[in-house]
Amino acid sequence: MPSTRGQHCARPPEPGPFPNTMSPARRSRPNDQAHDVIIIGAGIIGLATAQKLQEAGRKVTLIDRKGIALETSTGNAGGLAFTDLMPLATSGMWRKLPKWLMDPLGPLTIPPAYFLPILPWLVRFMRAGLPDRIDQSIRAQAAMMKVAEAEMGKLVKACKLQDRVMLDGSLELYESEAELKASAPGWRRRTDAGIPFEHVRGERLAELQPGLSPRIVAGTFTPTWQAVTEPYEFARAIGEHVLVNGAEFIEAAVASVKPDAEHALINTADGRTFKANQVVIAAGAWSKALTAPLGDHVPLETERGYNTTLPDPQFDLRRQLIFGGHGFVVSNLSTGIRVGGAVELGGLELKPNFARADAMLKKAALFMPGLNTTGGKQWMGFRPSLPDSLPVIGASSASPRVIYAFGHGHLGLTQSAGTGQLVSELLAGQIPQIVLAPFSPQRF
Ligand SMILES: Cc1cc2nc3c(=O)[nH]c(=O)nc-3n(C[C@H](O)[C@H](O)[C@H](O)COP(=O)(O)OP(=O)(O)OC[C@H]3O[C@@H](n4cnc5c(N)ncnc54)[C@H](O)[C@@H]3O)c2cc1C
């Protein structure tokens, strides 16, 4: 895929309802005629799944309460982080946790109002950090990432999105040699998985990214990391591709999914009912409300994340920068430079706390002197997260005609095409190309 570096233009994407005029979505069909496959959720997971199903010859209908890619998939950091294998609950994370939790604007926080509701998830999260569980998780993630990278390559080609993918790699940055040393176990795991990387200092560091503060003493360059030029535009382009190729789009909030021996009935909040041969639930952080009545009590929570997109950054950003010790990344997008990350375990209802976005921006200015931090646009999104940092991909307990695809946490964009392909294989009754037991909805 050819590499293009994001041009900085001041105009941010304009989210709004997807152009329904170009969608054959509103075509009505007799109520008793079954849709082939209905996908609930038109985020990046639902969209990539639609593309893979369409390629396999299926007729797809997307249902979303908002439009195309207007939730978490709108404003993420755009990283195609195929080299990111480590679960969040690693031993390195535990060392940092007390300091992080003491800082209300630090990389990981729990608002007091959400401490009790999140407790059961936290207990599972702690268990996921046990050494044998981490081994299992990394093995599963490595297998998933191989599929994700290969299938994303095919999707990009099929949707002609080559000029929206950057192949510049990523650069993780450290403030001390001790910090670099502490990251060694993670890099050893990547060596085991055959992932190339290079620890850099001095001139090589300055060549990979000029203009950093002398506070940054070392870095790790990962050349096979990729990034999209703008995540919303990327997702929207996949949406356009599937609609042009015959997918339908229905704007509705799904209230329930009821499979029987022959079909699945989908009831919407506004009283409509749709019938489908097969259903995919890809409703991101909101999926739990649909899966619980099907007998699957998946411990899905949300890791809320924040960012600021700077329209006129005046900084020569060469590739995605990762400030792991501070829990944020800096991305080079066609709409500007995006500074963001952080994890706030705060559920779906609490108000956003944009002081978190301000805090990351302040830190970025410290490490990237010269960065123009004025005029930024702030955003918060709901990462759909399971305690073991693996997504849910598999059949519901109620019926094999209802498949789940959600819970991708920090990696939904990265794993979207891989997930879509695996779902397509499941729906076709094929043996999936990787073992899906670690991703089973019933694994908890
Ligand atoms: C700050 C931040 C940075 C990130 N950076 C990256 C990154 O660099 N790389 C990466 O790979 N990932 C990244 N992520 C994670 C990534 O954005 C998510 O994993 C991904 O967007 C999840 O996609 P999704 O389709 O599952 O969910 P969403 O995009 O949230 O889509 C779910 C859809 O379901 C719809 N829906 C929900 N309930 C219903 C219902 N009942 N009826 C109808 N529709 C419904 C919603 O309207 C929504 O459109 C980041 C996330 C954040 C917050």
The ligand as a MOL file (V3000), in Angstrom:
LIG
                    3D

  0  0  0     0  0            999 V3000
M  V30 BEGIN CTAB
M  V30 COUNTS 53 58 0 0 0
M  V30 BEGIN ATOM
M  V30 1 C -9.5370 7.8530 22.4910 0
M  V30 2 C -9.6280 6.5560 21.7110 0
M  V30 3 C -8.5730 6.2200 20.8490 0
M  V30 4 C -8.6160 5.0130 20.1480 0
M  V30 5 N -7.6180 4.7290 19.2650 0
M  V30 6 C -7.6630 3.5760 18.5410 0
M  V30 7 C -6.6440 3.2790 17.5980 0
M  V30 8 O -5.7220 4.0570 17.3850 0
M  V30 9 N -6.7210 2.1010 16.9310 0
M  V30 10 C -7.7360 1.2090 17.1440 0
M  V30 11 O -7.7250 0.1440 16.5300 0
M  V30 12 N -8.7480 1.4950 18.0030 0
M  V30 13 C -8.7250 2.6390 18.7050 0
M  V30 14 N -9.7130 2.9320 19.6000 0
M  V30 15 C -10.7670 1.9420 19.8280 0
M  V30 16 C -11.7950 1.9460 18.7110 0
M  V30 17 O -12.2170 3.2580 18.4490 0
M  V30 18 C -12.9980 1.0820 19.1140 0
M  V30 19 O -12.5530 -0.1870 19.5340 0
M  V30 20 C -13.9540 0.9220 17.9500 0
M  V30 21 O -14.3370 2.1720 17.4500 0
M  V30 22 C -15.1760 0.1360 18.3570 0
M  V30 23 O -15.9610 -0.0020 17.2080 0
M  V30 24 P -17.4140 -0.6020 17.2960 0
M  V30 25 O -17.9370 -0.6750 15.9350 0
M  V30 26 O -17.3940 -1.8550 18.1150 0
M  V30 27 O -18.2040 0.4430 18.2100 0
M  V30 28 P -18.8410 1.9020 17.8330 0
M  V30 29 O -17.9900 2.6320 16.8780 0
M  V30 30 O -19.1320 2.5310 19.1330 0
M  V30 31 O -20.1500 1.4930 17.0870 0
M  V30 32 C -21.2380 0.8950 17.7350 0
M  V30 33 C -22.4790 1.3310 16.9860 0
M  V30 34 O -23.6090 0.6420 17.5200 0
M  V30 35 C -24.6970 1.5420 17.5380 0
M  V30 36 N -25.6560 1.0440 18.5170 0
M  V30 37 C -25.4570 0.8230 19.8370 0
M  V30 38 N -26.5620 0.3130 20.3960 0
M  V30 39 C -27.4900 0.2210 19.4200 0
M  V30 40 C -28.8310 -0.2260 19.3800 0
M  V30 41 N -29.4500 -0.6970 20.4580 0
M  V30 42 N -29.4960 -0.1650 18.1980 0
M  V30 43 C -28.8880 0.3030 17.0750 0
M  V30 44 N -27.6110 0.7420 17.0670 0
M  V30 45 C -26.9190 0.6790 18.2240 0
M  V30 46 C -24.0790 2.8770 17.8860 0
M  V30 47 O -24.9050 3.9600 17.4670 0
M  V30 48 C -22.7500 2.8250 17.1410 0
M  V30 49 O -22.8380 3.4150 15.8680 0
M  V30 50 C -9.7090 4.1290 20.3050 0
M  V30 51 C -10.7780 4.4990 21.1380 0
M  V30 52 C -10.7400 5.6980 21.8270 0
M  V30 53 C -11.9070 6.0810 22.6960 0
M  V30 END ATOM
M  V30 BEGIN BOND
M  V30 1 1 1 2
M  V30 2 1 2 3
M  V30 3 2 2 52
M  V30 4 2 3 4
M  V30 5 1 4 5
M  V30 6 1 4 50
M  V30 7 2 5 6
M  V30 8 1 6 7
M  V30 9 1 6 13
M  V30 10 2 7 8
M  V30 11 1 7 9
M  V30 12 1 9 10
M  V30 13 2 10 11
M  V30 14 1 10 12
M  V30 15 2 12 13
M  V30 16 1 13 14
M  V30 17 1 14 15
M  V30 18 1 14 50
M  V30 19 1 15 16
M  V30 20 1 16 17
M  V30 21 1 16 18
M  V30 22 1 18 19
M  V30 23 1 18 20
M  V30 24 1 20 21
M  V30 25 1 20 22
M  V30 26 1 22 23
M  V30 27 1 23 24
M  V30 28 2 24 25
M  V30 29 1 24 26
M  V30 30 1 24 27
M  V30 31 1 27 28
M  V30 32 2 28 29
M  V30 33 1 28 30
M  V30 34 1 28 31
M  V30 35 1 31 32
M  V30 36 1 32 33
M  V30 37 1 33 34
M  V30 38 1 33 48
M  V30 39 1 34 35
M  V30 40 1 35 36
M  V30 41 1 35 46
M  V30 42 1 36 37
M  V30 43 1 36 45
M  V30 44 2 37 38
M  V30 45 1 38 39
M  V30 46 1 39 40
M  V30 47 2 39 45
M  V30 48 1 40 41
M  V30 49 2 40 42
M  V30 50 1 42 43
M  V30 51 2 43 44
M  V30 52 1 44 45
M  V30 53 1 46 47
M  V30 54 1 46 48
M  V30 55 1 48 49
M  V30 56 2 50 51
M  V30 57 1 51 52
M  V30 58 1 52 53
M  V30 END BOND
M  V30 END CTAB
M  END
